Amino acid sequence: MSRIGDFAGSAENELAGWIVQSPEIGTAMAGFAHTVYNNNRLPMRVRELARIVIAHDNECAVCINTRDADGPAAGVDEELYQHADQWRTWSGYSEQERIAAEFAHRFATEHTKLRDDEGFWERARPLFSDELMADLALSCAMWVGMGRMLRTLDIGQTCHLTLPSRA
């Protein structure tokens, strides 16, 4: 049960209902989320693996259960999600996906150690341009913040979302 508001009805009502509690900030956050999902330069598999790793770190059920409608066309299958906790070792991830997962996990759990880890940055540099790293970092910022807000306020934790297709 949500800690703020009574958002009875559909899952979409519950997930969007919190915005009315803070319309200006909530609307801006919705715009940020829209941009992360629709204007991101990361390959979708890289983006989705980073997102699902943070979803697990946040223990956010709605984030864990979210899928992108365009995912299958971009090579995002259920195996990508099912092995997210094994990002270090599962052979189905590319090196770029693995670096994105490591960045996401450490961004969510040990950001200052990540900042100072020269070995990580040496491994990431050949796989991520500055522009892609900016997209990854900004996306992680949105996922950490939104996931923790949704989890803390117990909003949408029984929802299964499919992000709309961009076509």
C-alpha positions as CSV (number, residue, x, y, z in Angstrom):
1,M,0.0,0.0,0.0
2,S,1.4,3.4,-1.0
3,R,2.7,5.6,1.7
4,I,1.4,8.7,0.0
5,G,-2.0,9.0,-1.6
6,D,-4.7,6.5,-2.5
7,F,-4.1,5.5,-6.1
8,A,-6.9,3.0,-6.6
9,G,-7.4,1.4,-10.0
10,S,-4.9,0.3,-12.6
11,A,-1.2,-0.1,-12.2
12,E,-0.7,3.0,-14.4
13,N,-2.9,5.1,-12.0
14,E,-0.8,3.9,-9.1
15,L,2.5,4.7,-10.8
16,A,1.4,8.0,-12.2
17,G,-0.7,9.1,-9.2
18,W,2.2,10.2,-7.0
19,I,2.9,13.0,-9.5
20,V,-0.2,14.9,-8.4
21,Q,1.4,15.1,-4.9
22,S,4.2,17.2,-6.4
23,P,3.0,18.2,-9.8
24,E,6.0,20.4,-10.9
25,I,8.7,18.1,-9.7
26,G,6.8,15.0,-10.7
27,T,6.1,16.2,-14.2
28,A,9.8,17.2,-14.6
29,M,10.8,13.7,-13.4
30,A,8.4,12.1,-15.9
31,G,10.0,14.2,-18.6
32,F,13.5,13.0,-17.5
33,A,12.3,9.4,-17.5
34,H,10.8,9.8,-21.0
35,T,14.1,11.2,-22.3
36,V,16.1,8.3,-20.7
37,Y,14.0,5.8,-22.4
38,N,13.4,7.5,-25.8
39,N,16.6,9.5,-26.5
40,N,19.2,7.3,-25.0
41,R,22.2,6.6,-27.2
42,L,23.2,3.4,-25.3
43,P,22.4,0.1,-27.1
44,M,19.2,-1.2,-25.6
45,R,20.8,-4.3,-24.2
46,V,23.4,-2.2,-22.4
47,R,20.7,0.2,-21.1
48,E,18.4,-2.6,-20.0
49,L,21.1,-4.5,-18.2
50,A,22.3,-1.5,-16.3
51,R,18.6,-0.7,-15.4
52,I,17.8,-4.2,-14.2
53,V,21.0,-4.3,-12.1
54,I,20.0,-1.1,-10.3
55,A,16.4,-2.4,-10.0
56,H,17.8,-5.4,-8.0
57,D,20.1,-3.1,-5.9
58,N,17.1,-1.0,-5.1
59,E,14.9,-4.0,-4.4
60,C,12.2,-2.3,-6.5
61,A,9.7,-4.8,-7.8
62,V,8.1,-2.5,-10.4
63,C,11.5,-1.8,-11.8
64,I,12.4,-5.5,-11.8
65,N,9.2,-6.3,-13.6
66,T,9.4,-3.5,-16.2
67,R,10.1,-4.5,-19.9
68,D,10.6,-2.4,-23.0
69,A,8.1,-3.2,-25.8
70,D,10.9,-2.7,-28.4
71,G,13.3,-5.0,-26.4
72,P,12.8,-8.2,-28.4
73,A,13.6,-6.4,-31.7
74,A,16.8,-5.0,-30.1
75,G,17.9,-8.5,-28.9
76,V,16.7,-8.0,-25.3
77,D,15.2,-11.3,-24.1
78,E,14.3,-12.7,-20.8
79,E,17.7,-14.2,-20.3
80,L,19.2,-10.8,-20.1
81,Y,17.0,-10.1,-17.1
82,Q,17.2,-13.5,-15.5
83,H,21.0,-13.4,-15.3
84,A,21.3,-9.8,-14.1
85,D,22.6,-10.9,-10.7
86,Q,25.3,-12.8,-12.5
87,W,26.6,-9.9,-14.6
88,R,30.2,-10.7,-13.6
89,T,30.2,-14.3,-14.8
90,W,27.3,-15.1,-17.2
91,S,28.7,-15.8,-20.7
92,G,25.7,-14.2,-22.4
93,Y,26.8,-10.6,-21.8
94,S,29.2,-8.7,-24.0
95,E,32.1,-6.9,-22.4
96,Q,30.3,-3.5,-22.9
97,E,27.2,-4.9,-21.2
98,R,29.3,-6.2,-18.3
99,I,31.1,-2.9,-17.9
100,A,27.7,-1.1,-17.9
101,A,26.4,-3.5,-15.3
102,E,29.4,-3.0,-13.1
103,F,29.1,0.8,-13.4
104,A,25.4,0.6,-12.6
105,H,25.9,-1.6,-9.5
106,R,28.8,0.4,-8.2
107,F,27.0,3.7,-9.0
108,A,24.1,2.4,-6.8
109,T,26.3,0.9,-4.0
110,E,29.8,2.5,-3.9
111,H,29.9,5.6,-6.0
112,T,33.0,7.1,-4.5
113,K,35.0,3.9,-4.8
114,L,33.9,3.7,-8.4
115,R,35.0,7.3,-9.0
116,D,38.5,6.5,-7.7
117,D,38.9,3.1,-9.4
118,E,41.4,3.8,-12.2
119,G,41.3,0.2,-13.3
120,F,37.6,0.4,-14.0
121,W,38.0,3.6,-16.0
122,E,40.8,2.0,-18.1
123,R,38.5,-0.9,-18.9
124,A,35.6,1.3,-19.7
125,R,37.3,3.9,-21.9
126,P,37.6,1.7,-25.0
127,L,34.0,0.6,-24.8
128,F,32.3,3.9,-23.9
129,S,32.8,7.3,-25.5
130,D,32.3,10.3,-23.2
131,E,28.8,10.7,-24.7
132,L,27.8,7.2,-24.0
133,M,29.2,7.4,-20.4
134,A,27.2,10.5,-19.9
135,D,24.1,8.8,-21.0
136,L,24.9,5.8,-18.8
137,A,25.6,8.0,-15.7
138,L,22.5,10.1,-16.2
139,S,20.3,7.0,-16.7
140,C,21.7,5.4,-13.6
141,A,20.9,8.6,-11.7
142,M,17.3,8.4,-12.8
143,W,17.0,4.7,-12.0
144,V,18.6,4.9,-8.6
145,G,16.4,7.9,-7.6
146,M,13.1,6.7,-9.1
147,G,13.6,3.2,-7.9
148,R,14.3,4.1,-4.4
149,M,11.4,6.6,-4.3
150,L,9.0,4.0,-5.6
151,R,10.3,1.3,-3.2
152,T,10.4,3.6,-0.2
153,L,6.9,5.0,-0.7
154,D,5.7,1.5,-1.7
155,I,4.3,2.7,-5.0
156,G,3.6,0.2,-7.8
157,Q,5.4,-2.7,-6.2
158,T,2.9,-5.2,-7.6
159,C,3.0,-3.7,-11.1
160,H,4.3,-5.3,-14.3
161,L,5.0,-2.6,-16.8
162,T,5.8,-2.6,-20.5
163,L,7.3,0.6,-21.8
164,P,5.5,1.7,-24.9
165,S,7.0,1.1,-28.3
166,R,8.7,4.1,-29.9
167,A,7.5,3.1,-33.4
